[in-house]
Amino acid sequence: MNGSGLVFYVPGAILLIAVAVKAPSLKATWRDPATLPSSAILLIGSAVCVLSAPPTITAVNAFTGIANFSGPLVYSGMSALSAAYLVLMIAWRGGPHSALKRRTLLVVALYTLVIIGIVVLFALADVPVERTRDMDTYYAGTPYMREMILLYLVFHTFATVALTGMCLSWLRMITGITRTGLTLIGIGSCFDLSYQVAKYTSMAARWTGHDWDFLSTDVSPPLVATAGVLVAAGFALPRLGPPLADNVRAWNRYRLQKPLWAELRELRGPATAEFRWWTSPVVRLTQQEITILDGVLACVPYLDREIRDAAYAEALRQSVPPADFGPSPGVRGRWARIGTRKPRPSPRPAAPGPHPAAGAPQTVLEDARVVADAAMLAAARIHVTGRHNAYRTPEVKLLETVERPHTRVRLARAIETSPIVAAARRRAALQEVRQE
């Protein structure tokens, strides 16, 4: 590892980002016994990564004026992290509230004593030479300092072994995203155990007169940094995973529905909020769909069933081979009449009636219905802001393609890309020009 400490700062930043992502949900879940320790794992892990970097060690030692003050600081942080691991395990195991509280207090008390022991042993040790990378091995034979290092390592090993055993025993009983989290914890624990083996081995080599310091200075830092990220990610995933997946799905749907939203947003109701850069994808999608539904409601009185029927027939004509289509129902003539007739009352939009291509594949028929609704909606959108008279639809009912999320996405795609929809929009615009 070079002096830049990048191997520590990058994992520290990743854990800090995870804390920031998790923060909005804390208010709603703070009563959950697993919330506090899982948040502590992320926060303490981030702090330990930053404090373990050589540049930070130098800065802390200089600020306090005590050589190697960063040693007990980092070891105390790692001990607190070990305690958080065990407390979260207790919360995950569950049981009576009194038993959970008693076990949690026992773990906190035990590791508080460990941290006190680390501080006391450091105060008793004589360590005047600052070591930013090899303190463990350089002072492996120094009285009190040796005991301080071993105290930290032994209790950290205890927590890691317990964590690994829990993961292995639960892995076969858990499914879904929790299983993925346990897998990450198990892999991270293996990296952590490898880090500890490297530390024990390098110190034992010093005790026997050998120099294996590279295990402590070069091998162990990336191992413990990787372990910290994996374990913290495993603990956070069951809580961050579902809302993150919801936001990813919401963003994807929001993006796909944008053409429909752009078509109707100028017709939105006054209660619809504007988007802000910090708006979450779930809220953004909700606002977008309110705008879409408000726009469709404004278009309902202008929905023309003849435009829909003509677009449906044209979509089928383009999708079904001529041999399977049957006699032409005069689609071109119907398109030609649209825009020249006088507005008249029309019943509410309904599904197109039987067609000569009724034997076409269901997907073709569904695509044709989506294109037909999109064409009718695009034409109505033009008429809403024009001089066209409303059809006085007796019963307001949203289009089925707008009511269902998956067809709403297809409707948006048709609004943006279908030449049939573009033709209906042009004819509606031409009709408005003629009425001026």
C-alpha positions, 0 to 999 in steps of 0.5 A: 500500500502506498502512502496515499491511503487510497485503499482505506479512503475508498471503502470509507467513502463507500460506507459513508454513502451507504449511511447517507442512503440509509438515513431517510429511512431511520425515522420510520425504523428507529424502533427496530432493534436491528436499525441502530447496530446496522447503522453503527456498523456502517458509520463506525466502519467508515470512520475506522477506514479513514482513521487507518489510512497513513495520512490520517494517522500522521495528522491525528498523531500531530494534532494530539502531540502523542506518538502513535495515538492513532493506534488505540484510536483505531483499535477502539474503533475496531472493537466497537465495530466488533460489538456492533456485529454481535449486537446485530446478530442478537437482534437478528436471532430474536427472542423475548425483549428482556433476553435481547436487552440482557444479551445486548448489555452484556456485549456492550459491557464486555467490549467497553471493558476491552476499549478501556483495556486498550487505552490503559495498556497504551498509556502504560506502554513506552512507544516514542517512535511514530509508526504509521504502517508497521506499529503492530510488528515494530512494537510486537515485543514491547511490554503493554503495547504487545498486550494491547495489540493482542487484546484487540486482535483476540476480541475482534477474532471472537466477533468474526468467528461468531459472525462467520458461524452465524452466516453458515448456520443460517444460509440454508434457512434464508432466501431472497435478498437476506440470503444475499446479504448473509453471503456477503457477510460470510465472504467479508468475514473470510477476508477479515479472518485472513487479515487477522491471520496475517497480523498474528503471523507477522507478530509471531515472526517477530517473536521468533526473530524473523521479519515477515512485516510485509504481511502486516504492512502490505497484505493485511490492509487491502484484506481488512478494507475489503472485509469492511465493505463486504460485511457492511454491505451484507448488513445493509443490503436487506434494509437498503436493497428493497427501497433501492430496487423500488427506486430503480424500478420507479426510475425506469418506468418514469423514464419510459413514460416521459413521452406520455408525460411530455404530451400531457404535462401542460394540461396538469391540474393545479395540485400537481407538484413540479419536479425537483432535482432531489425528488426520489424516483418513487415520488417523481414517478407518482407526480408524473403519473398524477400529471398523466392522469390529469391530462387524460381527464382533460382530454376525455371530452375530446376522445373520438372513437372514429379516430381510434377505430381507424388507427386500430385498423391501420395498425393491424393492416401494417402488422398482419400479412395481407393474405391473413387480413381479409377484405379491406374495411375502407381504412383509407377512406375512413382516415380521409373522412376524419377531420372533415366531418362536423363534431358530434356527440360520441359515446365513451371510448370502448374496445374496438369491435370485431375485425377481419384480423381477429384471428391475429396473434394476441400480442398483435391485437394488443399492440394495435389497441395501444396504438389506437388509444395513443392516436385518439389521445394525441388528437384529443390533446390537440383539440383540448387547446384548440377551437374544437368542440367537446363531444360531451362524453356522457360517462368519463372513463379513463382509457384502459391503456392508461389505467395499467402501468405496463400498457401505459409504458407502451402507450408512451412509446407509441406516442413517441414513435408510431407513425400512425399516432403522428398522422392522427396528430397532424390531422387534428392540427389541420382540423384546428387550422380549418376551424380558425 
